[in-house]
Amino acid sequence: MLKMSFYHGTLNRKELKEFIENTDKPIKYTYGLGYRNPTTNKKPLSKDEALKIVDTQSLLDADELTDYLHLNAYSDNDMW
């Protein structure tokens, strides 16, 4: 199972993009910390939208779950 985190230094954007392009799993996106009730929480994404997020969000985690890929991006304020 894929698990990458900017925080732990395991985020490999090239590998993540390849995974997104080749997966049949749905992709969901959260912006912010889940326990803070983010306004964007597990929003379904197309592959093109997901690839754009991988390119533009510097603080990004990616977790492959049994039924979907979860992309979670954070703002600088989340990291205080």
mmCIF file of the N, C-alpha and C atoms, coordinates in Angstrom:
data_MODEL
# 
_entry.id   MODEL 
# 
loop_
_atom_site.group_PDB 
_atom_site.id 
_atom_site.type_symbol 
_atom_site.label_atom_id 
_atom_site.label_alt_id 
_atom_site.label_comp_id 
_atom_site.label_asym_id 
_atom_site.label_entity_id 
_atom_site.label_seq_id 
_atom_site.pdbx_PDB_ins_code 
_atom_site.Cartn_x 
_atom_site.Cartn_y 
_atom_site.Cartn_z 
_atom_site.occupancy 
_atom_site.B_iso_or_equiv 
_atom_site.pdbx_formal_charge 
_atom_site.auth_seq_id 
_atom_site.auth_comp_id 
_atom_site.auth_asym_id 
_atom_site.auth_atom_id 
_atom_site.pdbx_PDB_model_num 
ATOM 1   N N  . MET A 1 1  ? 0.844   -1.182 0.000   1.00 0.00 ? 1  MET A N  1 
ATOM 2   C CA . MET A 1 1  ? 0.000   0.000  0.000   1.00 0.00 ? 1  MET A CA 1 
ATOM 3   C C  . MET A 1 1  ? 0.892   1.249  0.000   1.00 0.00 ? 1  MET A C  1 
ATOM 4   N N  . LEU A 1 2  ? 0.500   2.209  -0.790  1.00 0.00 ? 2  LEU A N  1 
ATOM 5   C CA . LEU A 1 2  ? 1.244   3.454  -0.938  1.00 0.00 ? 2  LEU A CA 1 
ATOM 6   C C  . LEU A 1 2  ? 1.022   4.338  0.291   1.00 0.00 ? 2  LEU A C  1 
ATOM 7   N N  . LYS A 1 3  ? 2.088   4.874  0.838   1.00 0.00 ? 3  LYS A N  1 
ATOM 8   C CA . LYS A 1 3  ? 1.991   5.810  1.954   1.00 0.00 ? 3  LYS A CA 1 
ATOM 9   C C  . LYS A 1 3  ? 3.156   6.768  1.836   1.00 0.00 ? 3  LYS A C  1 
ATOM 10  N N  . MET A 1 4  ? 2.842   8.037  1.568   1.00 0.00 ? 4  MET A N  1 
ATOM 11  C CA . MET A 1 4  ? 3.873   9.063  1.403   1.00 0.00 ? 4  MET A CA 1 
ATOM 12  C C  . MET A 1 4  ? 3.501   10.283 2.220   1.00 0.00 ? 4  MET A C  1 
ATOM 13  N N  . SER A 1 5  ? 4.525   10.947 2.749   1.00 0.00 ? 5  SER A N  1 
ATOM 14  C CA . SER A 1 5  ? 4.278   12.125 3.563   1.00 0.00 ? 5  SER A CA 1 
ATOM 15  C C  . SER A 1 5  ? 5.389   13.150 3.364   1.00 0.00 ? 5  SER A C  1 
ATOM 16  N N  . PHE A 1 6  ? 5.000   14.395 3.144   1.00 0.00 ? 6  PHE A N  1 
ATOM 17  C CA . PHE A 1 6  ? 5.988   15.472 3.060   1.00 0.00 ? 6  PHE A CA 1 
ATOM 18  C C  . PHE A 1 6  ? 6.706   15.596 4.395   1.00 0.00 ? 6  PHE A C  1 
ATOM 19  N N  . TYR A 1 7  ? 5.988   15.396 5.478   1.00 0.00 ? 7  TYR A N  1 
ATOM 20  C CA . TYR A 1 7  ? 6.518   15.602 6.824   1.00 0.00 ? 7  TYR A CA 1 
ATOM 21  C C  . TYR A 1 7  ? 7.636   14.612 7.144   1.00 0.00 ? 7  TYR A C  1 
ATOM 22  N N  . HIS A 1 8  ? 7.457   13.381 6.728   1.00 0.00 ? 8  HIS A N  1 
ATOM 23  C CA . HIS A 1 8  ? 8.447   12.342 7.003   1.00 0.00 ? 8  HIS A CA 1 
ATOM 24  C C  . HIS A 1 8  ? 9.498   12.228 5.897   1.00 0.00 ? 8  HIS A C  1 
ATOM 25  N N  . GLY A 1 9  ? 9.371   13.063 4.865   1.00 0.00 ? 9  GLY A N  1 
ATOM 26  C CA . GLY A 1 9  ? 10.343  13.056 3.786   1.00 0.00 ? 9  GLY A CA 1 
ATOM 27  C C  . GLY A 1 9  ? 10.185  11.893 2.822   1.00 0.00 ? 9  GLY A C  1 
ATOM 28  N N  . THR A 1 10 ? 9.009   11.275 2.803   1.00 0.00 ? 10 THR A N  1 
ATOM 29  C CA . THR A 1 10 ? 8.789   10.111 1.941   1.00 0.00 ? 10 THR A CA 1 
ATOM 30  C C  . THR A 1 10 ? 7.962   10.438 0.699   1.00 0.00 ? 10 THR A C  1 
ATOM 31  N N  . LEU A 1 11 ? 7.643   11.711 0.498   1.00 0.00 ? 11 LEU A N  1 
ATOM 32  C CA . LEU A 1 11 ? 6.844   12.108 -0.666  1.00 0.00 ? 11 LEU A CA 1 
ATOM 33  C C  . LEU A 1 11 ? 7.719   12.072 -1.920  1.00 0.00 ? 11 LEU A C  1 
ATOM 34  N N  . ASN A 1 12 ? 7.370   11.192 -2.837  1.00 0.00 ? 12 ASN A N  1 
ATOM 35  C CA . ASN A 1 12 ? 8.061   11.067 -4.116  1.00 0.00 ? 12 ASN A CA 1 
ATOM 36  C C  . ASN A 1 12 ? 7.028   11.417 -5.194  1.00 0.00 ? 12 ASN A C  1 
ATOM 37  N N  . ARG A 1 13 ? 7.073   12.643 -5.671  1.00 0.00 ? 13 ARG A N  1 
ATOM 38  C CA . ARG A 1 13 ? 6.042   13.129 -6.600  1.00 0.00 ? 13 ARG A CA 1 
ATOM 39  C C  . ARG A 1 13 ? 5.991   12.324 -7.901  1.00 0.00 ? 13 ARG A C  1 
ATOM 40  N N  . LYS A 1 14 ? 7.139   11.939 -8.417  1.00 0.00 ? 14 LYS A N  1 
ATOM 41  C CA . LYS A 1 14 ? 7.162   11.168 -9.654  1.00 0.00 ? 14 LYS A CA 1 
ATOM 42  C C  . LYS A 1 14 ? 6.468   9.821  -9.462  1.00 0.00 ? 14 LYS A C  1 
ATOM 43  N N  . GLU A 1 15 ? 6.800   9.131  -8.403  1.00 0.00 ? 15 GLU A N  1 
ATOM 44  C CA . GLU A 1 15 ? 6.181   7.830  -8.112  1.00 0.00 ? 15 GLU A CA 1 
ATOM 45  C C  . GLU A 1 15 ? 4.685   7.984  -7.849  1.00 0.00 ? 15 GLU A C  1 
ATOM 46  N N  . LEU A 1 16 ? 4.299   9.045  -7.146  1.00 0.00 ? 16 LEU A N  1 
ATOM 47  C CA . LEU A 1 16 ? 2.886   9.289  -6.860  1.00 0.00 ? 16 LEU A CA 1 
ATOM 48  C C  . LEU A 1 16 ? 2.105   9.557  -8.144  1.00 0.00 ? 16 LEU A C  1 
ATOM 49  N N  . LYS A 1 17 ? 2.673   10.337 -9.046  1.00 0.00 ? 17 LYS A N  1 
ATOM 50  C CA . LYS A 1 17 ? 2.011   10.608 -10.325 1.00 0.00 ? 17 LYS A CA 1 
ATOM 51  C C  . LYS A 1 17 ? 1.816   9.323  -11.121 1.00 0.00 ? 17 LYS A C  1 
ATOM 52  N N  . GLU A 1 18 ? 2.840   8.476  -11.150 1.00 0.00 ? 18 GLU A N  1 
ATOM 53  C CA . GLU A 1 18 ? 2.728   7.197  -11.859 1.00 0.00 ? 18 GLU A CA 1 
ATOM 54  C C  . GLU A 1 18 ? 1.634   6.338  -11.243 1.00 0.00 ? 18 GLU A C  1 
ATOM 55  N N  . PHE A 1 19 ? 1.556   6.329  -9.915  1.00 0.00 ? 19 PHE A N  1 
ATOM 56  C CA . PHE A 1 19 ? 0.517   5.564  -9.237  1.00 0.00 ? 19 PHE A CA 1 
ATOM 57  C C  . PHE A 1 19 ? -0.871  6.072  -9.626  1.00 0.00 ? 19 PHE A C  1 
ATOM 58  N N  . ILE A 1 20 ? -1.044  7.397  -9.600  1.00 0.00 ? 20 ILE A N  1 
ATOM 59  C CA . ILE A 1 20 ? -2.338  7.998  -9.935  1.00 0.00 ? 20 ILE A CA 1 
ATOM 60  C C  . ILE A 1 20 ? -2.726  7.655  -11.374 1.00 0.00 ? 20 ILE A C  1 
ATOM 61  N N  . GLU A 1 21 ? -1.788  7.755  -12.285 1.00 0.00 ? 21 GLU A N  1 
ATOM 62  C CA . GLU A 1 21 ? -2.084  7.470  -13.691 1.00 0.00 ? 21 GLU A CA 1 
ATOM 63  C C  . GLU A 1 21 ? -2.474  6.014  -13.924 1.00 0.00 ? 21 GLU A C  1 
ATOM 64  N N  . ASN A 1 22 ? -1.966  5.103  -13.097 1.00 0.00 ? 22 ASN A N  1 
ATOM 65  C CA . ASN A 1 22 ? -2.197  3.678  -13.321 1.00 0.00 ? 22 ASN A CA 1 
ATOM 66  C C  . ASN A 1 22 ? -3.250  3.040  -12.416 1.00 0.00 ? 22 ASN A C  1 
ATOM 67  N N  . THR A 1 23 ? -3.733  3.759  -11.423 1.00 0.00 ? 23 THR A N  1 
ATOM 68  C CA . THR A 1 23 ? -4.676  3.165  -10.481 1.00 0.00 ? 23 THR A CA 1 
ATOM 69  C C  . THR A 1 23 ? -6.110  3.193  -11.015 1.00 0.00 ? 23 THR A C  1 
ATOM 70  N N  . ASP A 1 24 ? -6.886  2.210  -10.581 1.00 0.00 ? 24 ASP A N  1 
ATOM 71  C CA . ASP A 1 24 ? -8.315  2.191  -10.867 1.00 0.00 ? 24 ASP A CA 1 
ATOM 72  C C  . ASP A 1 24 ? -9.124  2.634  -9.655  1.00 0.00 ? 24 ASP A C  1 
ATOM 73  N N  . LYS A 1 25 ? -8.446  2.890  -8.556  1.00 0.00 ? 25 LYS A N  1 
ATOM 74  C CA . LYS A 1 25 ? -9.127  3.305  -7.329  1.00 0.00 ? 25 LYS A CA 1 
ATOM 75  C C  . LYS A 1 25 ? -9.598  4.746  -7.454  1.00 0.00 ? 25 LYS A C  1 
ATOM 76  N N  . PRO A 1 26 ? -10.729 5.067  -6.827  1.00 0.00 ? 26 PRO A N  1 
ATOM 77  C CA . PRO A 1 26 ? -11.143 6.476  -6.765  1.00 0.00 ? 26 PRO A CA 1 
ATOM 78  C C  . PRO A 1 26 ? -10.118 7.284  -5.964  1.00 0.00 ? 26 PRO A C  1 
ATOM 79  N N  . ILE A 1 27 ? -10.078 8.575  -6.228  1.00 0.00 ? 27 ILE A N  1 
ATOM 80  C CA . ILE A 1 27 ? -9.153  9.464  -5.531  1.00 0.00 ? 27 ILE A CA 1 
ATOM 81  C C  . ILE A 1 27 ? -9.980  10.500 -4.777  1.00 0.00 ? 27 ILE A C  1 
ATOM 82  N N  . LYS A 1 28 ? -9.645  10.689 -3.499  1.00 0.00 ? 28 LYS A N  1 
ATOM 83  C CA . LYS A 1 28 ? -10.339 11.674 -2.664  1.00 0.00 ? 28 LYS A CA 1 
ATOM 84  C C  . LYS A 1 28 ? -9.320  12.651 -2.110  1.00 0.00 ? 28 LYS A C  1 
ATOM 85  N N  . TYR A 1 29 ? -9.779  13.885 -1.863  1.00 0.00 ? 29 TYR A N  1 
ATOM 86  C CA . TYR A 1 29 ? -8.889  14.979 -1.493  1.00 0.00 ? 29 TYR A CA 1 
ATOM 87  C C  . TYR A 1 29 ? -9.413  15.716 -0.271  1.00 0.00 ? 29 TYR A C  1 
ATOM 88  N N  . THR A 1 30 ? -8.499  15.976 0.661   1.00 0.00 ? 30 THR A N  1 
ATOM 89  C CA . THR A 1 30 ? -8.797  16.791 1.838   1.00 0.00 ? 30 THR A CA 1 
ATOM 90  C C  . THR A 1 30 ? -7.774  17.906 1.890   1.00 0.00 ? 30 THR A C  1 
ATOM 91  N N  . TYR A 1 31 ? -8.248  19.121 2.188   1.00 0.00 ? 31 TYR A N  1 
ATOM 92  C CA . TYR A 1 31 ? -7.337  20.246 2.379   1.00 0.00 ? 31 TYR A CA 1 
ATOM 93  C C  . TYR A 1 31 ? -7.465  20.703 3.821   1.00 0.00 ? 31 TYR A C  1 
ATOM 94  N N  . GLY A 1 32 ? -6.462  20.409 4.617   1.00 0.00 ? 32 GLY A N  1 
ATOM 95  C CA . GLY A 1 32 ? -6.452  20.788 6.024   1.00 0.00 ? 32 GLY A CA 1 
ATOM 96  C C  . GLY A 1 32 ? -6.413  19.568 6.920   1.00 0.00 ? 32 GLY A C  1 
ATOM 97  N N  . LEU A 1 33 ? -6.392  19.840 8.197   1.00 0.00 ? 33 LEU A N  1 
ATOM 98  C CA . LEU A 1 33 ? -6.345  18.776 9.193   1.00 0.00 ? 33 LEU A CA 1 
ATOM 99  C C  . LEU A 1 33 ? -7.742  18.193 9.391   1.00 0.00 ? 33 LEU A C  1 
ATOM 100 N N  . GLY A 1 34 ? -7.860  16.888 9.272   1.00 0.00 ? 34 GLY A N  1 
ATOM 101 C CA . GLY A 1 34 ? -9.158  16.226 9.347   1.00 0.00 ? 34 GLY A CA 1 
ATOM 102 C C  . GLY A 1 34 ? -9.910  16.483 10.637  1.00 0.00 ? 34 GLY A C  1 
ATOM 103 N N  . TYR A 1 35 ? -9.215  16.557 11.754  1.00 0.00 ? 35 TYR A N  1 
ATOM 104 C CA . TYR A 1 35 ? -9.902  16.748 13.028  1.00 0.00 ? 35 TYR A CA 1 
ATOM 105 C C  . TYR A 1 35 ? -10.408 18.183 13.222  1.00 0.00 ? 35 TYR A C  1 
ATOM 106 N N  . ARG A 1 36 ? -10.011 19.096 12.345  1.00 0.00 ? 36 ARG A N  1 
ATOM 107 C CA . ARG A 1 36 ? -10.482 20.486 12.423  1.00 0.00 ? 36 ARG A CA 1 
ATOM 108 C C  . ARG A 1 36 ? -11.666 20.754 11.489  1.00 0.00 ? 36 ARG A C  1 
ATOM 109 N N  . ASN A 1 37 ? -12.303 19.713 11.004  1.00 0.00 ? 37 ASN A N  1 
ATOM 110 C CA . ASN A 1 37 ? -13.453 19.836 10.098  1.00 0.00 ? 37 ASN A CA 1 
ATOM 111 C C  . ASN A 1 37 ? -13.146 20.725 8.898   1.00 0.00 ? 37 ASN A C  1 
ATOM 112 N N  . PRO A 1 38 ? -12.216 20.319 8.037   1.00 0.00 ? 38 PRO A N  1 
ATOM 113 C CA . PRO A 1 38 ? -11.862 21.139 6.875   1.00 0.00 ? 38 PRO A CA 1 
ATOM 114 C C  . PRO A 1 38 ? -13.046 21.283 5.917   1.00 0.00 ? 38 PRO A C  1 
ATOM 115 N N  . THR A 1 39 ? -13.091 22.391 5.210   1.00 0.00 ? 39 THR A N  1 
ATOM 116 C CA . THR A 1 39 ? -14.186 22.614 4.255   1.00 0.00 ? 39 THR A CA 1 
ATOM 117 C C  . THR A 1 39 ? -14.085 21.674 3.065   1.00 0.00 ? 39 THR A C  1 
ATOM 118 N N  . THR A 1 40 ? -12.879 21.267 2.701   1.00 0.00 ? 40 THR A N  1 
ATOM 119 C CA . THR A 1 40 ? -12.692 20.268 1.642   1.00 0.00 ? 40 THR A CA 1 
ATOM 120 C C  . THR A 1 40 ? -12.264 18.977 2.323   1.00 0.00 ? 40 THR A C  1 
ATOM 121 N N  . ASN A 1 41 ? -13.191 18.030 2.412   1.00 0.00 ? 41 ASN A N  1 
ATOM 122 C CA . ASN A 1 41 ? -12.921 16.793 3.133   1.00 0.00 ? 41 ASN A CA 1 
ATOM 123 C C  . ASN A 1 41 ? -13.364 15.589 2.309   1.00 0.00 ? 41 ASN A C  1 
ATOM 124 N N  . LYS A 1 42 ? -12.386 14.833 1.835   1.00 0.00 ? 42 LYS A N  1 
ATOM 125 C CA . LYS A 1 42 ? -12.612 13.621 1.051   1.00 0.00 ? 42 LYS A CA 1 
ATOM 126 C C  . LYS A 1 42 ? -13.472 13.886 -0.185  1.00 0.00 ? 42 LYS A C  1 
ATOM 127 N N  . LYS A 1 43 ? -13.152 14.981 -0.865  1.00 0.00 ? 43 LYS A N  1 
ATOM 128 C CA . LYS A 1 43 ? -13.831 15.347 -2.104  1.00 0.00 ? 43 LYS A CA 1 
ATOM 129 C C  . LYS A 1 43 ? -13.322 14.440 -3.230  1.00 0.00 ? 43 LYS A C  1 
ATOM 130 N N  . PRO A 1 44 ? -14.214 13.819 -3.988  1.00 0.00 ? 44 PRO A N  1 
ATOM 131 C CA . PRO A 1 44 ? -13.786 12.993 -5.122  1.00 0.00 ? 44 PRO A CA 1 
ATOM 132 C C  . PRO A 1 44 ? -13.083 13.845 -6.186  1.00 0.00 ? 44 PRO A C  1 
ATOM 133 N N  . LEU A 1 45 ? -12.020 13.291 -6.768  1.00 0.00 ? 45 LEU A N  1 
ATOM 134 C CA . LEU A 1 45 ? -11.242 13.991 -7.791  1.00 0.00 ? 45 LEU A CA 1 
ATOM 135 C C  . LEU A 1 45 ? -11.083 13.134 -9.027  1.00 0.00 ? 45 LEU A C  1 
ATOM 136 N N  . SER A 1 46 ? -10.908 13.806 -10.151 1.00 0.00 ? 46 SER A N  1 
ATOM 137 C CA . SER A 1 46 ? -10.504 13.103 -11.368 1.00 0.00 ? 46 SER A CA 1 
ATOM 138 C C  . SER A 1 46 ? -8.986  12.913 -11.312 1.00 0.00 ? 46 SER A C  1 
ATOM 139 N N  . LYS A 1 47 ? -8.477  12.083 -12.184 1.00 0.00 ? 47 LYS A N  1 
ATOM 140 C CA . LYS A 1 47 ? -7.024  11.882 -12.230 1.00 0.00 ? 47 LYS A CA 1 
ATOM 141 C C  . LYS A 1 47 ? -6.307  13.173 -12.595 1.00 0.00 ? 47 LYS A C  1 
ATOM 142 N N  . ASP A 1 48 ? -6.868  13.946 -13.526 1.00 0.00 ? 48 ASP A N  1 
ATOM 143 C CA . ASP A 1 48 ? -6.243  15.219 -13.919 1.00 0.00 ? 48 ASP A CA 1 
ATOM 144 C C  . ASP A 1 48 ? -6.176  16.195 -12.748 1.00 0.00 ? 48 ASP A C  1 
ATOM 145 N N  . GLU A 1 49 ? -7.265  16.283 -11.979 1.00 0.00 ? 49 GLU A N  1 
ATOM 146 C CA . GLU A 1 49 ? -7.271  17.160 -10.808 1.00 0.00 ? 49 GLU A CA 1 
ATOM 147 C C  . GLU A 1 49 ? -6.238  16.694 -9.781  1.00 0.00 ? 49 GLU A C  1 
ATOM 148 N N  . ALA A 1 50 ? -6.143  15.383 -9.586  1.00 0.00 ? 50 ALA A N  1 
ATOM 149 C CA . ALA A 1 50 ? -5.186  14.833 -8.622  1.00 0.00 ? 50 ALA A CA 1 
ATOM 150 C C  . ALA A 1 50 ? -3.754  15.132 -9.050  1.00 0.00 ? 50 ALA A C  1 
ATOM 151 N N  . LEU A 1 51 ? -3.466  14.979 -10.326 1.00 0.00 ? 51 LEU A N  1 
ATOM 152 C CA . LEU A 1 51 ? -2.117  15.263 -10.819 1.00 0.00 ? 51 LEU A CA 1 
ATOM 153 C C  . LEU A 1 51 ? -1.761  16.733 -10.638 1.00 0.00 ? 51 LEU A C  1 
ATOM 154 N N  . LYS A 1 52 ? -2.736  17.608 -10.828 1.00 0.00 ? 52 LYS A N  1 
ATOM 155 C CA . LYS A 1 52 ? -2.513  19.041 -10.636 1.00 0.00 ? 52 LYS A CA 1 
ATOM 156 C C  . LYS A 1 52 ? -2.196  19.339 -9.163  1.00 0.00 ? 52 LYS A C  1 
ATOM 157 N N  . ILE A 1 53 ? -2.882  18.664 -8.247  1.00 0.00 ? 53 ILE A N  1 
ATOM 158 C CA . ILE A 1 53 ? -2.622  18.845 -6.815  1.00 0.00 ? 53 ILE A CA 1 
ATOM 159 C C  . ILE A 1 53 ? -1.214  18.370 -6.466  1.00 0.00 ? 53 ILE A C  1 
ATOM 160 N N  . VAL A 1 54 ? -0.802  17.248 -7.011  1.00 0.00 ? 54 VAL A N  1 
ATOM 161 C CA . VAL A 1 54 ? 0.548   16.738 -6.756  1.00 0.00 ? 54 VAL A CA 1 
ATOM 162 C C  . VAL A 1 54 ? 1.590   17.760 -7.216  1.00 0.00 ? 54 VAL A C  1 
ATOM 163 N N  . ASP A 1 55 ? 1.321   18.445 -8.321  1.00 0.00 ? 55 ASP A N  1 
ATOM 164 C CA . ASP A 1 55 ? 2.264   19.446 -8.849  1.00 0.00 ? 55 ASP A CA 1 
ATOM 165 C C  . ASP A 1 55 ? 2.267   20.742 -8.045  1.00 0.00 ? 55 ASP A C  1 
ATOM 166 N N  . THR A 1 56 ? 1.133   21.119 -7.460  1.00 0.00 ? 56 THR A N  1 
ATOM 167 C CA . THR A 1 56 ? 1.019   22.456 -6.877  1.00 0.00 ? 56 THR A CA 1 
ATOM 168 C C  . THR A 1 56 ? 1.073   22.518 -5.356  1.00 0.00 ? 56 THR A C  1 
ATOM 169 N N  . GLN A 1 57 ? 0.764   21.449 -4.675  1.00 0.00 ? 57 GLN A N  1 
ATOM 170 C CA . GLN A 1 57 ? 0.720   21.483 -3.208  1.00 0.00 ? 57 GLN A CA 1 
ATOM 171 C C  . GLN A 1 57 ? 2.037   20.972 -2.627  1.00 0.00 ? 57 GLN A C  1 
ATOM 172 N N  . SER A 1 58 ? 2.728   21.823 -1.896  1.00 0.00 ? 58 SER A N  1 
ATOM 173 C CA . SER A 1 58 ? 4.021   21.412 -1.345  1.00 0.00 ? 58 SER A CA 1 
ATOM 174 C C  . SER A 1 58 ? 3.874   20.569 -0.080  1.00 0.00 ? 58 SER A C  1 
ATOM 175 N N  . LEU A 1 59 ? 2.852   20.827 0.719   1.00 0.00 ? 59 LEU A N  1 
ATOM 176 C CA . LEU A 1 59 ? 2.631   20.087 1.964   1.00 0.00 ? 59 LEU A CA 1 
ATOM 177 C C  . LEU A 1 59 ? 1.562   19.029 1.697   1.00 0.00 ? 59 LEU A C  1 
ATOM 178 N N  . LEU A 1 60 ? 1.985   17.856 1.246   1.00 0.00 ? 60 LEU A N  1 
ATOM 179 C CA . LEU A 1 60 ? 1.052   16.845 0.752   1.00 0.00 ? 60 LEU A CA 1 
ATOM 180 C C  . LEU A 1 60 ? 1.373   15.469 1.320   1.00 0.00 ? 60 LEU A C  1 
ATOM 181 N N  . ASP A 1 61 ? 0.327   14.770 1.714   1.00 0.00 ? 61 ASP A N  1 
ATOM 182 C CA . ASP A 1 61 ? 0.418   13.367 2.111   1.00 0.00 ? 61 ASP A CA 1 
ATOM 183 C C  . ASP A 1 61 ? -0.443  12.555 1.158   1.00 0.00 ? 61 ASP A C  1 
ATOM 184 N N  . ALA A 1 62 ? -0.054  11.319 0.910   1.00 0.00 ? 62 ALA A N  1 
ATOM 185 C CA . ALA A 1 62 ? -0.825  10.408 0.064   1.00 0.00 ? 62 ALA A CA 1 
ATOM 186 C C  . ALA A 1 62 ? -0.898  9.053  0.762   1.00 0.00 ? 62 ALA A C  1 
ATOM 187 N N  . ASP A 1 63 ? -2.118  8.565  0.945   1.00 0.00 ? 63 ASP A N  1 
ATOM 188 C CA . ASP A 1 63 ? -2.336  7.273  1.593   1.00 0.00 ? 63 ASP A CA 1 
ATOM 189 C C  . ASP A 1 63 ? -3.259  6.425  0.742   1.00 0.00 ? 63 ASP A C  1 
ATOM 190 N N  . GLU A 1 64 ? -2.774  5.256  0.365   1.00 0.00 ? 64 GLU A N  1 
ATOM 191 C CA . GLU A 1 64 ? -3.617  4.312  -0.353  1.00 0.00 ? 64 GLU A CA 1 
ATOM 192 C C  . GLU A 1 64 ? -4.363  3.473  0.679   1.00 0.00 ? 64 GLU A C  1 
ATOM 193 N N  . LEU A 1 65 ? -5.662  3.543  0.633   1.00 0.00 ? 65 LEU A N  1 
ATOM 194 C CA . LEU A 1 65 ? -6.506  2.741  1.500   1.00 0.00 ? 65 LEU A CA 1 
ATOM 195 C C  . LEU A 1 65 ? -7.076  1.593  0.667   1.00 0.00 ? 65 LEU A C  1 
ATOM 196 N N  . THR A 1 66 ? -7.788  0.687  1.280   1.00 0.00 ? 66 THR A N  1 
ATOM 197 C CA . THR A 1 66 ? -8.277  -0.479 0.538   1.00 0.00 ? 66 THR A CA 1 
ATOM 198 C C  . THR A 1 66 ? -9.208  -0.098 -0.598  1.00 0.00 ? 66 THR A C  1 
ATOM 199 N N  . ASP A 1 67 ? -9.987  0.976  -0.435  1.00 0.00 ? 67 ASP A N  1 
ATOM 200 C CA . ASP A 1 67 ? -10.973 1.306  -1.460  1.00 0.00 ? 67 ASP A CA 1 
ATOM 201 C C  . ASP A 1 67 ? -10.765 2.634  -2.181  1.00 0.00 ? 67 ASP A C  1 
ATOM 202 N N  . TYR A 1 68 ? -9.746  3.430  -1.795  1.00 0.00 ? 68 TYR A N  1 
ATOM 203 C CA . TYR A 1 68 ? -9.460  4.680  -2.500  1.00 0.00 ? 68 TYR A CA 1 
ATOM 204 C C  . TYR A 1 68 ? -8.080  5.213  -2.136  1.00 0.00 ? 68 TYR A C  1 
ATOM 205 N N  . LEU A 1 69 ? -7.601  6.178  -2.919  1.00 0.00 ? 69 LEU A N  1 
ATOM 206 C CA . LEU A 1 69 ? -6.370  6.902  -2.622  1.00 0.00 ? 69 LEU A CA 1 
ATOM 207 C C  . LEU A 1 69 ? -6.766  8.233  -2.001  1.00 0.00 ? 69 LEU A C  1 
ATOM 208 N N  . HIS A 1 70 ? -6.174  8.553  -0.860  1.00 0.00 ? 70 HIS A N  1 
ATOM 209 C CA . HIS A 1 70 ? -6.490  9.804  -0.180  1.00 0.00 ? 70 HIS A CA 1 
ATOM 210 C C  . HIS A 1 70 ? -5.302  10.750 -0.274  1.00 0.00 ? 70 HIS A C  1 
ATOM 211 N N  . LEU A 1 71 ? -5.526  11.910 -0.895  1.00 0.00 ? 71 LEU A N  1 
ATOM 212 C CA . LEU A 1 71 ? -4.542  12.986 -0.936  1.00 0.00 ? 71 LEU A CA 1 
ATOM 213 C C  . LEU A 1 71 ? -4.938  14.008 0.115   1.00 0.00 ? 71 LEU A C  1 
ATOM 214 N N  . ASN A 1 72 ? -4.007  14.388 0.955   1.00 0.00 ? 72 ASN A N  1 
ATOM 215 C CA . ASN A 1 72 ? -4.278  15.364 2.004   1.00 0.00 ? 72 ASN A CA 1 
ATOM 216 C C  . ASN A 1 72 ? -3.227  16.460 1.941   1.00 0.00 ? 72 ASN A C  1 
ATOM 217 N N  . ALA A 1 73 ? -3.657  17.669 1.614   1.00 0.00 ? 73 ALA A N  1 
ATOM 218 C CA . ALA A 1 73 ? -2.758  18.827 1.550   1.00 0.00 ? 73 ALA A CA 1 
ATOM 219 C C  . ALA A 1 73 ? -3.014  19.712 2.762   1.00 0.00 ? 73 ALA A C  1 
ATOM 220 N N  . TYR A 1 74 ? -1.989  20.457 3.129   1.00 0.00 ? 74 TYR A N  1 
ATOM 221 C CA . TYR A 1 74 ? -2.075  21.309 4.312   1.00 0.00 ? 74 TYR A CA 1 
ATOM 222 C C  . TYR A 1 74 ? -1.608  22.710 3.961   1.00 0.00 ? 74 TYR A C  1 
ATOM 223 N N  . SER A 1 75 ? -2.118  23.683 4.703   1.00 0.00 ? 75 SER A N  1 
ATOM 224 C CA . SER A 1 75 ? -1.633  25.059 4.549   1.00 0.00 ? 75 SER A CA 1 
ATOM 225 C C  . SER A 1 75 ? -0.496  25.279 5.533   1.00 0.00 ? 75 SER A C  1 
ATOM 226 N N  . ASP A 1 76 ? 0.215   26.368 5.363   1.00 0.00 ? 76 ASP A N  1 
ATOM 227 C CA . ASP A 1 76 ? 1.284   26.714 6.317   1.00 0.00 ? 76 ASP A CA 1 
ATOM 228 C C  . ASP A 1 76 ? 0.707   26.894 7.712   1.00 0.00 ? 76 ASP A C  1 
ATOM 229 N N  . ASN A 1 77 ? -0.507  27.416 7.820   1.00 0.00 ? 77 ASN A N  1 
ATOM 230 C CA . ASN A 1 77 ? -1.134  27.635 9.122   1.00 0.00 ? 77 ASN A CA 1 
ATOM 231 C C  . ASN A 1 77 ? -1.431  26.317 9.838   1.00 0.00 ? 77 ASN A C  1 
ATOM 232 N N  . ASP A 1 78 ? -1.683  25.246 9.087   1.00 0.00 ? 78 ASP A N  1 
ATOM 233 C CA . ASP A 1 78 ? -1.927  23.941 9.702   1.00 0.00 ? 78 ASP A CA 1 
ATOM 234 C C  . ASP A 1 78 ? -0.693  23.420 10.419  1.00 0.00 ? 78 ASP A C  1 
ATOM 235 N N  . MET A 1 79 ? 0.480   23.881 10.005  1.00 0.00 ? 79 MET A N  1 
ATOM 236 C CA . MET A 1 79 ? 1.719   23.343 10.540  1.00 0.00 ? 79 MET A CA 1 
ATOM 237 C C  . MET A 1 79 ? 2.243   24.098 11.742  1.00 0.00 ? 79 MET A C  1 
ATOM 238 N N  . TRP A 1 80 ? 1.498   25.046 12.254  1.00 0.00 ? 80 TRP A N  1 
ATOM 239 C CA . TRP A 1 80 ? 1.926   25.791 13.454  1.00 0.00 ? 80 TRP A CA 1 
ATOM 240 C C  . TRP A 1 80 ? 1.880   24.915 14.649  1.00 0.00 ? 80 TRP A C  1 
# 
